[in-house]
Amino acid sequence: MADRRSLEQFLGMGGGYVLDLSDRAFGEFVLDAVGLDIHAAKYSSEGTSKARKLRAFWRLEPDYVVGKLLFALVEYGISPNTESDAEASALAEKCRQIAMRLLAG
């Protein structure tokens, strides 16, 4: 539960968003990262916001696939052109570790 809270905070999912990605960009990002269509009906069972689709993705896909997408999202979220303070950097590192743990199975 704490892991999920950290991920949701880092990804800015409170208002239904995921980072600064538009619907189209989010779909392309997920497709590029893991080869799956995040806009498929199975991810929209609890709503159509990006955050709700991502939560469904976490629930439905194997840990390795979730970890692969999360790692890509974290790397995108800490791109070199984003300024961050110590707290934001610590949160990013925690999220990176969560992704690595999922990738390791």
Buried (B, 14 or more C-beta within 10 A) or exposed (E): EEBEEBBBBBBBBEEBBBBEBEBEEBBEBBEEBBEBEBBEEEBBEEEEBBBBBBBBBBEBBEEEBBBBBBBBBBEBBBEEEEEEEEEBEEBBEBBBEBBEEBBEE
